[in-house]
Amino acid sequence: MNAARRILCIIGLLIGLLFGPGQAIAQKQLTKMTIGYSASGGQYINLFTAKELGIFEKHGIDATLNQINSSAQVVASLRSASVNIATGPCGPVIDAIAKGVTDFTFFGEAMPHTVLEVWVQPSIKSVRDLAGKTISSTNPNSLGDLMIGVWLGKNGIKKSDVNVVYLGGLSNLVSAMKAGKTEATLILPPLGEQLIPSGQKKLTDLRDIAYSNQSWMATKNYGTKNPDAIQRFTAALIEAIAITKRDKQKVLPVLPKYTGVTNAEWNEYAYEFFAPLLEKTPRVTTEVMKATQDLSTVEQSRTLDLKPYIDNSFVDKLVTQGFIDSLYK
Protein backbone atom coordinates (compact mmCIF):
# COMPACT_ATOMS: atom_id res chain seq x y z
CA MET A 1 0.00 0.00 0.00
CA ASN A 2 1.53 3.31 -1.07
CA ALA A 3 1.56 6.47 1.03
CA ALA A 4 -1.39 8.06 -0.79
CA ARG A 5 -3.63 5.04 -0.20
CA ARG A 6 -2.63 4.92 3.48
CA ILE A 7 -3.58 8.57 3.88
CA LEU A 8 -6.97 7.93 2.24
CA CYS A 9 -7.59 4.98 4.55
CA ILE A 10 -6.77 7.07 7.61
CA ILE A 11 -9.09 9.85 6.41
CA GLY A 12 -11.83 7.29 5.78
CA LEU A 13 -11.37 5.85 9.28
CA LEU A 14 -11.60 9.29 10.87
CA ILE A 15 -14.76 10.11 8.92
CA GLY A 16 -16.22 6.80 10.03
CA LEU A 17 -15.47 7.55 13.66
CA LEU A 18 -16.96 11.02 13.46
CA PHE A 19 -20.03 10.52 11.29
CA GLY A 20 -20.79 6.88 10.75
CA PRO A 21 -21.85 4.12 10.91
CA GLY A 22 -23.28 4.02 14.41
CA GLN A 23 -24.53 7.59 14.17
CA ALA A 24 -26.04 6.95 10.77
CA ILE A 25 -27.73 3.78 11.98
CA ALA A 26 -29.03 5.57 15.06
CA GLN A 27 -30.55 8.24 12.85
CA LYS A 28 -32.22 5.64 10.64
CA GLN A 29 -33.62 3.81 13.64
CA LEU A 30 -35.42 6.80 15.15
CA THR A 31 -39.15 6.13 15.33
CA LYS A 32 -41.38 9.10 14.59
CA MET A 33 -43.95 9.64 17.31
CA THR A 34 -46.47 12.39 18.00
CA ILE A 35 -47.20 12.80 21.68
CA GLY A 36 -50.15 14.78 23.00
CA TYR A 37 -50.34 16.74 26.23
CA SER A 38 -53.33 18.69 27.44
CA ALA A 39 -51.97 21.83 29.09
CA SER A 40 -49.04 24.24 29.04
CA GLY A 41 -48.36 24.12 32.78
CA GLY A 42 -45.53 22.44 34.65
CA GLN A 43 -47.59 19.24 35.01
CA TYR A 44 -45.70 17.83 32.02
CA ILE A 45 -42.23 18.89 33.14
CA ASN A 46 -40.90 15.36 32.58
CA LEU A 47 -42.30 15.26 29.04
CA PHE A 48 -40.77 18.64 28.19
CA THR A 49 -37.46 17.51 29.71
CA ALA A 50 -37.43 14.35 27.59
CA LYS A 51 -37.91 16.45 24.47
CA GLU A 52 -35.52 19.31 25.20
CA LEU A 53 -32.65 17.33 26.73
CA GLY A 54 -32.53 14.73 23.94
CA ILE A 55 -33.79 11.83 26.03
CA PHE A 56 -36.31 10.76 23.40
CA GLU A 57 -33.56 10.60 20.78
CA LYS A 58 -31.37 8.62 23.17
CA HIS A 59 -34.14 6.01 23.26
CA GLY A 60 -34.65 6.00 19.50
CA ILE A 61 -37.67 8.29 19.23
CA ASP A 62 -38.12 11.30 16.96
CA ALA A 63 -40.76 12.99 19.13
CA THR A 64 -43.16 15.75 18.16
CA LEU A 65 -45.09 17.27 21.07
CA ASN A 66 -48.61 18.36 20.23
CA GLN A 67 -50.62 20.36 22.75
CA ILE A 68 -54.24 19.26 22.84
CA ASN A 69 -56.53 22.14 23.70
CA SER A 70 -58.18 20.29 26.57
CA SER A 71 -58.10 16.92 28.29
CA ALA A 72 -61.66 16.46 27.02
CA GLN A 73 -60.23 16.19 23.48
CA VAL A 74 -57.81 13.34 24.20
CA VAL A 75 -60.23 10.70 22.93
CA ALA A 76 -60.67 12.37 19.54
CA SER A 77 -56.93 12.96 19.20
CA LEU A 78 -56.09 9.30 19.81
CA ARG A 79 -58.86 7.93 17.61
CA SER A 80 -57.95 10.20 14.71
CA ALA A 81 -54.24 9.29 15.14
CA SER A 82 -53.33 12.98 15.32
CA VAL A 83 -51.33 11.77 18.31
CA ASN A 84 -49.87 8.30 18.81
CA ILE A 85 -49.62 8.57 22.59
CA ALA A 86 -51.50 10.94 24.87
CA THR A 87 -50.36 12.08 28.30
CA GLY A 88 -52.77 13.65 30.73
CA PRO A 89 -55.93 13.08 32.77
CA CYS A 90 -57.48 9.76 31.84
CA GLY A 91 -61.02 10.54 33.02
CA PRO A 92 -62.34 11.41 29.54
CA VAL A 93 -60.94 8.15 28.15
CA ILE A 94 -62.58 6.14 30.94
CA ASP A 95 -65.87 7.87 30.09
CA ALA A 96 -65.42 6.98 26.42
CA ILE A 97 -64.83 3.32 27.30
CA ALA A 98 -67.96 3.32 29.44
CA LYS A 99 -69.88 4.60 26.41
CA GLY A 100 -68.59 1.80 24.17
CA VAL A 101 -65.45 3.28 22.61
CA THR A 102 -63.08 0.62 23.90
CA ASP A 103 -59.88 0.73 21.80
CA PHE A 104 -57.69 2.21 24.54
CA THR A 105 -54.93 1.14 26.88
CA PHE A 106 -53.40 2.80 29.96
CA PHE A 107 -49.73 1.86 30.31
CA GLY A 108 -48.35 4.37 32.80
CA GLU A 109 -49.30 6.91 35.46
CA ALA A 110 -46.70 9.52 36.36
CA MET A 111 -48.67 11.98 38.49
CA PRO A 112 -51.62 10.54 40.46
CA HIS A 113 -52.67 13.84 42.01
CA THR A 114 -54.96 16.72 41.09
CA VAL A 115 -52.48 19.49 40.31
CA LEU A 116 -54.73 22.52 39.96
CA GLU A 117 -54.61 25.68 42.01
CA VAL A 118 -57.64 27.87 42.77
CA TRP A 119 -57.01 31.55 42.02
CA VAL A 120 -59.53 34.19 43.07
CA GLN A 121 -60.17 37.91 43.07
CA PRO A 122 -59.07 39.87 46.18
CA SER A 123 -62.66 40.13 47.44
CA ILE A 124 -62.97 36.33 47.77
CA LYS A 125 -61.93 35.33 51.29
CA SER A 126 -63.16 31.71 51.31
CA VAL A 127 -64.86 29.17 49.09
CA ARG A 128 -68.21 30.23 50.58
CA ASP A 129 -67.82 33.64 48.94
CA LEU A 130 -68.01 32.01 45.48
CA ALA A 131 -71.71 31.15 45.70
CA GLY A 132 -73.44 33.04 42.90
CA LYS A 133 -70.10 34.05 41.37
CA THR A 134 -68.43 33.18 38.04
CA ILE A 135 -65.70 30.50 37.81
CA SER A 136 -63.89 29.83 34.56
CA SER A 137 -62.66 26.60 32.98
CA THR A 138 -61.26 25.70 29.58
CA ASN A 139 -63.91 23.34 28.17
CA PRO A 140 -66.84 21.23 29.35
CA ASN A 141 -65.72 17.89 30.84
CA SER A 142 -62.09 19.04 31.11
CA LEU A 143 -60.16 18.34 34.31
CA GLY A 144 -60.75 21.87 35.52
CA ASP A 145 -64.48 21.63 34.85
CA LEU A 146 -64.71 18.33 36.73
CA MET A 147 -62.70 19.61 39.67
CA ILE A 148 -64.82 22.74 40.06
CA GLY A 149 -67.70 20.45 41.00
CA VAL A 150 -65.56 18.15 43.16
CA TRP A 151 -63.88 20.97 45.09
CA LEU A 152 -67.10 22.90 45.64
CA GLY A 153 -68.88 19.72 46.71
CA LYS A 154 -66.20 18.98 49.31
CA ASN A 155 -66.97 22.41 50.75
CA GLY A 156 -70.74 22.03 50.79
CA ILE A 157 -71.50 24.05 47.64
CA LYS A 158 -73.26 22.70 44.56
CA LYS A 159 -71.77 23.37 41.15
CA SER A 160 -75.15 24.76 40.13
CA ASP A 161 -74.70 27.45 42.81
CA VAL A 162 -71.97 29.10 40.70
CA ASN A 163 -71.80 30.28 37.11
CA VAL A 164 -69.22 28.24 35.18
CA VAL A 165 -67.98 29.77 31.93
CA TYR A 166 -65.82 28.01 29.35
CA LEU A 167 -63.10 30.13 27.77
CA GLY A 168 -60.96 27.67 25.80
CA GLY A 169 -57.19 27.94 26.33
CA LEU A 170 -55.51 28.43 29.69
CA SER A 171 -54.24 31.86 28.68
CA ASN A 172 -57.87 32.96 28.36
CA LEU A 173 -58.48 31.99 31.98
CA VAL A 174 -55.63 34.26 33.05
CA SER A 175 -56.81 37.15 30.84
CA ALA A 176 -60.38 36.96 32.18
CA MET A 177 -59.16 37.06 35.76
CA LYS A 178 -56.90 40.04 35.07
CA ALA A 179 -59.82 41.88 33.46
CA GLY A 180 -62.10 41.11 36.42
CA LYS A 181 -64.55 39.15 34.24
CA THR A 182 -64.41 36.09 36.50
CA GLU A 183 -64.15 35.69 40.25
CA ALA A 184 -62.17 32.44 40.24
CA THR A 185 -60.42 29.92 38.04
CA LEU A 186 -58.68 26.56 38.43
CA ILE A 187 -55.30 26.54 36.71
CA LEU A 188 -51.88 24.87 36.66
CA PRO A 189 -48.69 26.35 38.11
CA PRO A 190 -46.90 28.49 37.09
CA LEU A 191 -49.72 30.01 35.00
CA GLY A 192 -51.68 31.21 38.01
CA GLU A 193 -48.64 33.04 39.35
CA GLN A 194 -49.01 35.47 36.43
CA LEU A 195 -51.99 36.91 38.31
CA ILE A 196 -49.91 38.11 41.27
CA PRO A 197 -48.99 41.52 39.77
CA SER A 198 -52.65 42.32 39.02
CA GLY A 199 -53.74 41.57 42.59
CA GLN A 200 -55.37 38.15 42.37
CA LYS A 201 -54.39 35.49 44.91
CA LYS A 202 -54.16 31.74 45.33
CA LEU A 203 -56.89 30.44 47.60
CA THR A 204 -55.80 26.79 47.74
CA ASP A 205 -54.58 23.88 45.66
CA LEU A 206 -56.06 20.43 45.10
CA ARG A 207 -53.01 18.16 45.47
CA ASP A 208 -54.75 16.15 48.18
CA ILE A 209 -57.34 14.83 45.70
CA ALA A 210 -56.15 11.54 44.15
CA TYR A 211 -56.68 11.47 40.40
CA SER A 212 -54.99 9.97 37.35
CA ASN A 213 -53.53 13.20 36.08
CA GLN A 214 -50.60 12.16 33.87
CA SER A 215 -51.74 8.88 32.44
CA TRP A 216 -49.88 7.46 29.43
CA MET A 217 -52.48 6.33 26.92
CA ALA A 218 -52.66 4.86 23.43
CA THR A 219 -55.13 2.99 21.31
CA LYS A 220 -54.88 -0.78 21.61
CA ASN A 221 -54.37 -0.88 17.86
CA TYR A 222 -51.28 1.34 18.10
CA GLY A 223 -49.96 -0.62 21.07
CA THR A 224 -50.35 -3.96 19.30
CA LYS A 225 -48.53 -2.74 16.20
CA ASN A 226 -45.84 -0.71 18.01
CA PRO A 227 -44.92 -2.37 21.33
CA ASP A 228 -41.24 -1.49 20.91
CA ALA A 229 -42.08 2.18 20.42
CA ILE A 230 -44.19 2.20 23.59
CA GLN A 231 -41.39 0.47 25.49
CA ARG A 232 -38.88 3.11 24.38
CA PHE A 233 -41.32 5.93 25.18
CA THR A 234 -41.78 4.49 28.67
CA ALA A 235 -38.02 4.28 29.24
CA ALA A 236 -37.53 7.85 28.02
CA LEU A 237 -40.23 9.32 30.25
CA ILE A 238 -39.00 7.38 33.28
CA GLU A 239 -35.45 8.61 32.68
CA ALA A 240 -36.80 12.15 32.34
CA ILE A 241 -38.60 11.76 35.67
CA ALA A 242 -35.30 10.83 37.31
CA ILE A 243 -33.49 13.80 35.75
CA THR A 244 -36.33 16.11 36.81
CA LYS A 245 -36.12 14.91 40.40
CA ARG A 246 -32.32 14.90 40.59
CA ASP A 247 -31.17 17.91 38.58
CA LYS A 248 -33.27 21.00 39.18
CA GLN A 249 -30.85 23.40 37.47
CA LYS A 250 -30.76 21.34 34.29
CA VAL A 251 -34.56 21.15 34.12
CA LEU A 252 -35.59 24.71 35.03
CA PRO A 253 -34.55 26.25 31.65
CA VAL A 254 -36.96 23.86 29.91
CA LEU A 255 -40.12 25.35 31.44
CA PRO A 256 -40.41 28.84 29.86
CA LYS A 257 -40.64 27.46 26.31
CA TYR A 258 -43.75 25.44 27.17
CA THR A 259 -45.41 27.44 29.94
CA GLY A 260 -44.88 30.84 28.35
CA VAL A 261 -43.82 32.12 31.78
CA THR A 262 -40.42 33.79 31.86
CA ASN A 263 -40.34 34.77 35.54
CA ALA A 264 -37.61 32.56 37.05
CA GLU A 265 -39.15 32.62 40.53
CA TRP A 266 -42.54 31.42 39.26
CA ASN A 267 -40.99 28.64 37.21
CA GLU A 268 -38.97 27.53 40.22
CA TYR A 269 -42.19 27.45 42.22
CA ALA A 270 -43.74 25.22 39.52
CA TYR A 271 -40.74 22.90 39.71
CA GLU A 272 -41.04 22.61 43.49
CA PHE A 273 -44.78 21.97 43.12
CA PHE A 274 -44.58 19.23 40.49
CA ALA A 275 -41.25 17.40 40.86
CA PRO A 276 -42.16 15.67 44.16
CA LEU A 277 -45.46 14.48 42.66
CA LEU A 278 -43.81 12.51 39.84
CA GLU A 279 -43.78 8.75 40.37
CA LYS A 280 -40.37 7.05 40.12
CA THR A 281 -42.11 3.85 39.07
CA PRO A 282 -45.16 5.06 37.15
CA ARG A 283 -47.37 1.99 37.30
CA VAL A 284 -51.11 2.27 36.81
CA THR A 285 -52.71 1.34 40.14
CA THR A 286 -56.27 0.19 40.70
CA GLU A 287 -56.52 2.57 43.67
CA VAL A 288 -55.84 5.69 41.61
CA MET A 289 -58.01 4.50 38.72
CA LYS A 290 -60.87 3.81 41.15
CA ALA A 291 -60.46 7.28 42.67
CA THR A 292 -60.61 8.72 39.14
CA GLN A 293 -63.70 6.68 38.29
CA ASP A 294 -65.48 7.73 41.48
CA LEU A 295 -65.18 11.39 40.46
CA SER A 296 -66.70 10.85 37.01
CA THR A 297 -70.03 12.44 36.16
CA VAL A 298 -70.83 9.43 33.93
CA GLU A 299 -72.58 6.78 35.99
CA GLN A 300 -71.32 3.85 33.89
CA SER A 301 -67.72 4.99 34.39
CA ARG A 302 -67.95 4.60 38.14
CA THR A 303 -68.64 0.86 37.94
CA LEU A 304 -66.52 -0.02 34.90
CA ASP A 305 -63.97 -2.85 35.17
CA LEU A 306 -60.76 -1.28 33.87
CA LYS A 307 -58.46 -4.28 34.31
CA PRO A 308 -58.67 -5.24 30.58
CA TYR A 309 -57.41 -1.75 29.68
CA ILE A 310 -54.44 -1.52 32.07
CA ASP A 311 -51.04 -2.72 30.85
CA ASN A 312 -48.15 -2.34 33.30
CA SER A 313 -45.87 -4.69 31.34
CA PHE A 314 -43.74 -1.86 29.90
CA VAL A 315 -42.98 -0.34 33.31
CA ASP A 316 -42.58 -3.75 34.94
CA LYS A 317 -40.01 -4.80 32.33
CA LEU A 318 -37.86 -1.79 33.23
CA VAL A 319 -38.20 -2.63 36.92
CA THR A 320 -37.07 -6.21 36.31
CA GLN A 321 -34.11 -5.05 34.25
CA GLY A 322 -32.99 -2.74 37.04
CA PHE A 323 -33.29 0.25 34.71
CA ILE A 324 -35.25 2.45 37.13
CA ASP A 325 -33.00 1.72 40.10
CA SER A 326 -29.95 2.56 37.99
CA LEU A 327 -31.25 6.06 37.37
CA TYR A 328 -31.02 6.94 41.08
CA LYS A 329 -27.52 5.60 41.80
C-alpha positions as CSV (number, residue, x, y, z in Angstrom):
1,M,0.0,0.0,0.0
2,N,1.5,3.3,-1.1
3,A,1.6,6.5,1.0
4,A,-1.4,8.1,-0.8
5,R,-3.6,5.0,-0.2
6,R,-2.6,4.9,3.5
7,I,-3.6,8.6,3.9
8,L,-7.0,7.9,2.2
9,C,-7.6,5.0,4.5
10,I,-6.8,7.1,7.6
11,I,-9.1,9.9,6.4
12,G,-11.8,7.3,5.8
13,L,-11.4,5.9,9.3
14,L,-11.6,9.3,10.9
15,I,-14.8,10.1,8.9
16,G,-16.2,6.8,10.0
17,L,-15.5,7.6,13.7
18,L,-17.0,11.0,13.5
19,F,-20.0,10.5,11.3
20,G,-20.8,6.9,10.8
21,P,-21.8,4.1,10.9
22,G,-23.3,4.0,14.4
23,Q,-24.5,7.6,14.2
24,A,-26.0,6.9,10.8
25,I,-27.7,3.8,12.0
26,A,-29.0,5.6,15.1
27,Q,-30.6,8.2,12.8
28,K,-32.2,5.6,10.6
29,Q,-33.6,3.8,13.6
30,L,-35.4,6.8,15.1
31,T,-39.2,6.1,15.3
32,K,-41.4,9.1,14.6
33,M,-43.9,9.6,17.3
34,T,-46.5,12.4,18.0
35,I,-47.2,12.8,21.7
36,G,-50.1,14.8,23.0
37,Y,-50.3,16.7,26.2
38,S,-53.3,18.7,27.4
39,A,-52.0,21.8,29.1
40,S,-49.0,24.2,29.0
41,G,-48.4,24.1,32.8
42,G,-45.5,22.4,34.6
43,Q,-47.6,19.2,35.0
44,Y,-45.7,17.8,32.0
45,I,-42.2,18.9,33.1
46,N,-40.9,15.4,32.6
47,L,-42.3,15.3,29.0
48,F,-40.8,18.6,28.2
49,T,-37.5,17.5,29.7
50,A,-37.4,14.3,27.6
51,K,-37.9,16.4,24.5
52,E,-35.5,19.3,25.2
53,L,-32.6,17.3,26.7
54,G,-32.5,14.7,23.9
55,I,-33.8,11.8,26.0
56,F,-36.3,10.8,23.4
57,E,-33.6,10.6,20.8
58,K,-31.4,8.6,23.2
59,H,-34.1,6.0,23.3
60,G,-34.7,6.0,19.5
61,I,-37.7,8.3,19.2
62,D,-38.1,11.3,17.0
63,A,-40.8,13.0,19.1
64,T,-43.2,15.7,18.2
65,L,-45.1,17.3,21.1
66,N,-48.6,18.4,20.2
67,Q,-50.6,20.4,22.8
68,I,-54.2,19.3,22.8
69,N,-56.5,22.1,23.7
70,S,-58.2,20.3,26.6
71,S,-58.1,16.9,28.3
72,A,-61.7,16.5,27.0
73,Q,-60.2,16.2,23.5
74,V,-57.8,13.3,24.2
75,V,-60.2,10.7,22.9
76,A,-60.7,12.4,19.5
77,S,-56.9,13.0,19.2
78,L,-56.1,9.3,19.8
79,R,-58.9,7.9,17.6
80,S,-57.9,10.2,14.7
81,A,-54.2,9.3,15.1
82,S,-53.3,13.0,15.3
83,V,-51.3,11.8,18.3
84,N,-49.9,8.3,18.8
85,I,-49.6,8.6,22.6
86,A,-51.5,10.9,24.9
87,T,-50.4,12.1,28.3
88,G,-52.8,13.7,30.7
89,P,-55.9,13.1,32.8
90,C,-57.5,9.8,31.8
91,G,-61.0,10.5,33.0
92,P,-62.3,11.4,29.5
93,V,-60.9,8.2,28.2
94,I,-62.6,6.1,30.9
95,D,-65.9,7.9,30.1
96,A,-65.4,7.0,26.4
97,I,-64.8,3.3,27.3
98,A,-68.0,3.3,29.4
99,K,-69.9,4.6,26.4
100,G,-68.6,1.8,24.2
101,V,-65.5,3.3,22.6
102,T,-63.1,0.6,23.9
103,D,-59.9,0.7,21.8
104,F,-57.7,2.2,24.5
105,T,-54.9,1.1,26.9
106,F,-53.4,2.8,30.0
107,F,-49.7,1.9,30.3
108,G,-48.4,4.4,32.8
109,E,-49.3,6.9,35.5
110,A,-46.7,9.5,36.4
111,M,-48.7,12.0,38.5
112,P,-51.6,10.5,40.5
113,H,-52.7,13.8,42.0
114,T,-55.0,16.7,41.1
115,V,-52.5,19.5,40.3
116,L,-54.7,22.5,40.0
117,E,-54.6,25.7,42.0
118,V,-57.6,27.9,42.8
119,W,-57.0,31.5,42.0
120,V,-59.5,34.2,43.1
121,Q,-60.2,37.9,43.1
122,P,-59.1,39.9,46.2
123,S,-62.7,40.1,47.4
124,I,-63.0,36.3,47.8
125,K,-61.9,35.3,51.3
126,S,-63.2,31.7,51.3
127,V,-64.9,29.2,49.1
128,R,-68.2,30.2,50.6
129,D,-67.8,33.6,48.9
130,L,-68.0,32.0,45.5
131,A,-71.7,31.2,45.7
132,G,-73.4,33.0,42.9
133,K,-70.1,34.0,41.4
134,T,-68.4,33.2,38.0
135,I,-65.7,30.5,37.8
136,S,-63.9,29.8,34.6
137,S,-62.7,26.6,33.0
138,T,-61.3,25.7,29.6
139,N,-63.9,23.3,28.2
140,P,-66.8,21.2,29.4
141,N,-65.7,17.9,30.8
142,S,-62.1,19.0,31.1
143,L,-60.2,18.3,34.3
144,G,-60.8,21.9,35.5
145,D,-64.5,21.6,34.9
146,L,-64.7,18.3,36.7
147,M,-62.7,19.6,39.7
148,I,-64.8,22.7,40.1
149,G,-67.7,20.4,41.0
150,V,-65.6,18.1,43.2
151,W,-63.9,21.0,45.1
152,L,-67.1,22.9,45.6
153,G,-68.9,19.7,46.7
154,K,-66.2,19.0,49.3
155,N,-67.0,22.4,50.7
156,G,-70.7,22.0,50.8
157,I,-71.5,24.0,47.6
158,K,-73.3,22.7,44.6
159,K,-71.8,23.4,41.1
160,S,-75.1,24.8,40.1
161,D,-74.7,27.5,42.8
162,V,-72.0,29.1,40.7
163,N,-71.8,30.3,37.1
164,V,-69.2,28.2,35.2
165,V,-68.0,29.8,31.9
166,Y,-65.8,28.0,29.4
167,L,-63.1,30.1,27.8
168,G,-61.0,27.7,25.8
169,G,-57.2,27.9,26.3
170,L,-55.5,28.4,29.7
171,S,-54.2,31.9,28.7
172,N,-57.9,33.0,28.4
173,L,-58.5,32.0,32.0
174,V,-55.6,34.3,33.0
175,S,-56.8,37.1,30.8
176,A,-60.4,37.0,32.2
177,M,-59.2,37.1,35.8
178,K,-56.9,40.0,35.1
179,A,-59.8,41.9,33.5
180,G,-62.1,41.1,36.4
181,K,-64.5,39.2,34.2
182,T,-64.4,36.1,36.5
183,E,-64.2,35.7,40.3
184,A,-62.2,32.4,40.2
185,T,-60.4,29.9,38.0
186,L,-58.7,26.6,38.4
187,I,-55.3,26.5,36.7
188,L,-51.9,24.9,36.7
189,P,-48.7,26.3,38.1
190,P,-46.9,28.5,37.1
191,L,-49.7,30.0,35.0
192,G,-51.7,31.2,38.0
193,E,-48.6,33.0,39.3
194,Q,-49.0,35.5,36.4
195,L,-52.0,36.9,38.3
196,I,-49.9,38.1,41.3
197,P,-49.0,41.5,39.8
198,S,-52.6,42.3,39.0
199,G,-53.7,41.6,42.6
200,Q,-55.4,38.1,42.4
201,K,-54.4,35.5,44.9
202,K,-54.2,31.7,45.3
203,L,-56.9,30.4,47.6
204,T,-55.8,26.8,47.7
205,D,-54.6,23.9,45.7
206,L,-56.1,20.4,45.1
207,R,-53.0,18.2,45.5
208,D,-54.7,16.1,48.2
209,I,-57.3,14.8,45.7
210,A,-56.1,11.5,44.1
211,Y,-56.7,11.5,40.4
212,S,-55.0,10.0,37.3
213,N,-53.5,13.2,36.1
214,Q,-50.6,12.2,33.9
215,S,-51.7,8.9,32.4
216,W,-49.9,7.5,29.4
217,M,-52.5,6.3,26.9
218,A,-52.7,4.9,23.4
219,T,-55.1,3.0,21.3
220,K,-54.9,-0.8,21.6
221,N,-54.4,-0.9,17.9
222,Y,-51.3,1.3,18.1
223,G,-50.0,-0.6,21.1
224,T,-50.4,-4.0,19.3
225,K,-48.5,-2.7,16.2
226,N,-45.8,-0.7,18.0
227,P,-44.9,-2.4,21.3
228,D,-41.2,-1.5,20.9
229,A,-42.1,2.2,20.4
230,I,-44.2,2.2,23.6
231,Q,-41.4,0.5,25.5
232,R,-38.9,3.1,24.4
233,F,-41.3,5.9,25.2
234,T,-41.8,4.5,28.7
235,A,-38.0,4.3,29.2
236,A,-37.5,7.9,28.0
237,L,-40.2,9.3,30.3
238,I,-39.0,7.4,33.3
239,E,-35.5,8.6,32.7
240,A,-36.8,12.1,32.3
241,I,-38.6,11.8,35.7
242,A,-35.3,10.8,37.3
243,I,-33.5,13.8,35.8
244,T,-36.3,16.1,36.8
245,K,-36.1,14.9,40.4
246,R,-32.3,14.9,40.6
247,D,-31.2,17.9,38.6
248,K,-33.3,21.0,39.2
249,Q,-30.8,23.4,37.5
250,K,-30.8,21.3,34.3
251,V,-34.6,21.2,34.1
252,L,-35.6,24.7,35.0
253,P,-34.6,26.3,31.7
254,V,-37.0,23.9,29.9
255,L,-40.1,25.4,31.4
256,P,-40.4,28.8,29.9
257,K,-40.6,27.5,26.3
258,Y,-43.7,25.4,27.2
259,T,-45.4,27.4,29.9
260,G,-44.9,30.8,28.3
261,V,-43.8,32.1,31.8
262,T,-40.4,33.8,31.9
263,N,-40.3,34.8,35.5
264,A,-37.6,32.6,37.1
265,E,-39.2,32.6,40.5
266,W,-42.5,31.4,39.3
267,N,-41.0,28.6,37.2
268,E,-39.0,27.5,40.2
269,Y,-42.2,27.4,42.2
270,A,-43.7,25.2,39.5
271,Y,-40.7,22.9,39.7
272,E,-41.0,22.6,43.5
273,F,-44.8,22.0,43.1
274,F,-44.6,19.2,40.5
275,A,-41.3,17.4,40.9
276,P,-42.2,15.7,44.2
277,L,-45.5,14.5,42.7
278,L,-43.8,12.5,39.8
279,E,-43.8,8.8,40.4
280,K,-40.4,7.1,40.1
281,T,-42.1,3.8,39.1
282,P,-45.2,5.1,37.1
283,R,-47.4,2.0,37.3
284,V,-51.1,2.3,36.8
285,T,-52.7,1.3,40.1
286,T,-56.3,0.2,40.7
287,E,-56.5,2.6,43.7
288,V,-55.8,5.7,41.6
289,M,-58.0,4.5,38.7
290,K,-60.9,3.8,41.1
291,A,-60.5,7.3,42.7
292,T,-60.6,8.7,39.1
293,Q,-63.7,6.7,38.3
294,D,-65.5,7.7,41.5
295,L,-65.2,11.4,40.5
296,S,-66.7,10.9,37.0
297,T,-70.0,12.4,36.2
298,V,-70.8,9.4,33.9
299,E,-72.6,6.8,36.0
300,Q,-71.3,3.8,33.9
301,S,-67.7,5.0,34.4
302,R,-67.9,4.6,38.1
303,T,-68.6,0.9,37.9
304,L,-66.5,0.0,34.9
305,D,-64.0,-2.9,35.2
306,L,-60.8,-1.3,33.9
307,K,-58.5,-4.3,34.3
308,P,-58.7,-5.2,30.6
309,Y,-57.4,-1.7,29.7
310,I,-54.4,-1.5,32.1
311,D,-51.0,-2.7,30.8
312,N,-48.1,-2.3,33.3
313,S,-45.9,-4.7,31.3
314,F,-43.7,-1.9,29.9
315,V,-43.0,-0.3,33.3
316,D,-42.6,-3.8,34.9
317,K,-40.0,-4.8,32.3
318,L,-37.9,-1.8,33.2
319,V,-38.2,-2.6,36.9
320,T,-37.1,-6.2,36.3
321,Q,-34.1,-5.1,34.2
322,G,-33.0,-2.7,37.0
323,F,-33.3,0.2,34.7
324,I,-35.2,2.4,37.1
325,D,-33.0,1.7,40.1
326,S,-29.9,2.6,38.0
327,L,-31.3,6.1,37.4
328,Y,-31.0,6.9,41.1
329,K,-27.5,5.6,41.8
